[in-house]
Amino acid sequence: MSDQTNSAWGGRFAEATHQFVAEFTASVGFDRRMYRQDIQGSIAHATMLAAVGVLSETEKQQIVSGLQEILVEIEEGRFNWRVELEDVHMNIESALTEKIGLVGKKLHTGRSRNDQVATDIRLYLRDQTDVIAAELKRLQSGLIELAASNTDTIMPGFTHLQTAQPVTFGHHLLAWNEMLQRDSERLQDCRKRVNIMPLGAAALAGTTYPIDRAITAELLGFDGPSENSLDSVSDRDFAIEFASVASLIMMHLSRMSEELVLWTSAQFDFVSLPDRFCTGSSIMPQKKNPDVPELVRGKSGRIFGHLVGLLTLMKSQPLAYNKDNQEDKEPLFDTIDHLWGSLHAFAEMVPHISPKKEKMREAALRGFSTATDLADYLVKKGMPFRDAHEVVGKSVAYGIETGKDLGQMSLTELQRFSDLIIEDVFDVLTLEGSVGARDHLGGTAPTQVAAAAERARKRLE
């Protein structure tokens, strides 16, 4: 490495930065992924400086042309990234000066790396939020269509992982979609707070140059400039909020994964996943392992950790910018990468889940899943609910003793527990009768599930 200090701040120092320190403090190894946003921000900044008379039109054009050439070099893999220049910002600025001369040094007029990096992160996160939102929408669309084709596919509903009441597979899938719909709304709400421009705050106190932040904000597509220069350069709430939203999404994907892992087991055998989303065993040839759901379930912990890490990073920082903030990028970038990957895997896999309808139906017939329906039947005949609850409990005990589900008992057997029971009881003791009876908004009746799927479709439009 050169024995010269970094040219961005070398005038103050009498000796060169130790090579280890230069490498230890450098961020170019990971922040260079923001090169496009850095160039985008610099072009907007130069355009604004020309508009207010700080740069001439000729100088602006030289800067813009030089930056556009650098963008091509980076994307073609011809750009030389240098660790001694610390970060993406100084690498690009140094290359610009080498390319167009002294005019390149004027680009940094009226700004600091403090407001520059804050702007780059927001631009990058805004772009990635839109990409993630699109993948989330694709997953929702696949879920909704699978639900719409299974409005009358009966399966057991569970509480405490014990058979509770019959529901439909479509209804269950739409419950997943409700989780994801809330995630989508949170993601869009988070984007609003990402889309505020810190550029113009400079190091921490603003600048003496006659900048017009409204021009820059409009050029970069921000909703507007930030209000306080101190907060502008030190705020990372937007990154923490994104990590929080990402954690909720991953929590939901993990819950979905857990059910898929259970449902694909031999003990449940409710669904089949396409072979291309599963793996085998090196020793047990019969195995078909649901690796994608398992890995997504595992990645949730990784992203939860990044949320806690970002909170911890910021919790003791005084205003304004501190070098600690360099540690915000790797957890944020990793969160973005693995959230998108998990959503992409599910968006590809979910539409091809194959329900094993007969297996689901058989499972719903076990465990006295229509017990509540029998209690409701007795209440409608005039029996107080608590008394009905006791009657049905006794009939279930009889069923356990005899190995019969409620729907398999004869009318004579059922009448042992209440003389209010007559022939029409079998209308509610069937699985179809049970799900069909819940014919209200949010209920399991196939007509309601179909209507809910249609409403969900419209929400995505």
Secondary structure, 3 states (H helix, E strand, C coil): CCCCCCCCCHHHCCCCCCHHHHHHHCCHHHHHHHHHHHHHHHHHHHHHHHHCCCCCHHHHHHHHHHHHHHHHHHHCCCCCCCHHHCCHHHHHHHHHHHHHHHHHHHCCCCCCHHHHHHHHHHHHHHHHHHHHHHHHHHHHHHHHHHHHCCCCCEEEEEECCEEEEEEEHHHHHHHHHHHHHHHHHHHHHHHHHHCCECCCCCCCCCCCCCCCHHHHHHHHCCCCECCCHHHHHHCCHHHHHHHHHHHHHHHHHHHHHHHHHHHCCCCCCCEECCHHHCECCCCCCCCCECHHHHHHHHHHHHHHHHHHHHHHHHCCCCCCCCHHHHHHHHHHHHHHHHHHHHHHHHHHHHHHCEECHHHHHHHHHCCCCCHHHHHHHHHHCCCCHHHHHHHHHHHHHHHHHHCCCHHHCCHHHHHCCCCCCCHHHHHHHCHHHHHHHCCCCCCCCHHHHHHHHHHHHHHHC
